[in-house]
Amino acid sequence: MKQIFKTTFAGLMLAAAFTSMHAANAGDAATLEKGMQLFKSGAVPACAVCHTLQSAGAEGAIGPDLDEMKPDQQRVAKAIKTGIGQMPAFTTLSDDDITAIARYVAHATGGSK
């Protein structure tokens, strides 16, 4: 009886972990998609106007080439929130929007989270 309980409990824990992992991956995929759309055209002005990012099909020549820079998520978020160099702060974007763009750029360039 104890062995059946242990086996059942282990199976339930494994199923819960898989479900949680699947939900997290689906949520991250949605965030990355949202970030890509904001990068390409949702932000005003769109990030793609100034920046090069192969994943987005962007070939901007004003700002840094993000594929070469490979910024991490924190660096992108800070640049969006506060501005940097010629880039203005994007004060009309929500924190969720900024997180989505930052996560997308870091993911697309191989920068760390």
C-alpha positions, 0 to 999 in steps of 0.5 A: 500500500505504501509503494502505491502511495509513493508511486501515485504521489511521484506521478502527481508531482511529475504531472504538476511540474510538467503542467507548470513548465508548459504554462511557463513556456506558453507564457514566455512565448506570448511575451516574446511575441508581444515584444516582437510586435512592439519592437516592430511597430507597436512602440511609437516610434517603433524600435525597428526604425532605429535599430538593426535586429535580424529576428525582427527584420529591422535594419535601422541605422540610427541606433546600435545594431542590437545583434552585435551588441547582444544586450541583456534584458535589464539593459534594454529595459533601462534604455527604454525607461530612461532613454540613452544617447539620442534615444528618448525615454518611452514614457507611454509604454507600460511596465509589461510592454517594456518587459516584453520588448526587453525580453524579446531583444535579449532572447533574439540576440542571445543576450542573457535575461 
